[in-house]
Amino acid sequence: MSTIQLGGGQFRDFDAETLRHMFDFRRKVFAERLGWQVGTQESLEFDLFDTLHPVYMLARDSGGAIE
């Protein structure tokens, strides 16, 4: 069963490991799976919209991994 984790407006809502996994997951989806041309740095996908204090919603599997 998946669980949903919400955090918004501030990166402090998530620990550093969660943020790293989230931005890595986005790179895998957008760049690798969908073939989009997105900027990556150190294997992480981060863009201008992330500087605008968005609300993030993460789905986690039963083991806690982002899915």
ChimeraX attribute file (.defattr): number of C-alpha atoms within 10 A of each C-alpha:
attribute: neighborCount
match mode: 1-to-1
recipient: residues
	/A:1	6
	/A:2	14
	/A:3	12
	/A:4	10
	/A:5	13
	/A:6	11
	/A:7	14
	/A:8	13
	/A:9	13
	/A:10	14
	/A:11	16
	/A:12	10
	/A:13	15
	/A:14	16
	/A:15	9
	/A:16	11
	/A:17	8
	/A:18	14
	/A:19	15
	/A:20	15
	/A:21	14
	/A:22	22
	/A:23	18
	/A:24	18
	/A:25	17
	/A:26	19
	/A:27	23
	/A:28	16
	/A:29	14
	/A:30	14
	/A:31	16
	/A:32	12
	/A:33	10
	/A:34	10
	/A:35	11
	/A:36	11
	/A:37	9
	/A:38	15
	/A:39	12
	/A:40	15
	/A:41	11
	/A:42	6
	/A:43	14
	/A:44	19
	/A:45	21
	/A:46	17
	/A:47	12
	/A:48	6
	/A:49	8
	/A:50	14
	/A:51	11
	/A:52	10
	/A:53	11
	/A:54	13
	/A:55	13
	/A:56	16
	/A:57	12
	/A:58	16
	/A:59	14
	/A:60	15
	/A:61	13
	/A:62	10
	/A:63	8
	/A:64	10
	/A:65	13
	/A:66	17
	/A:67	11
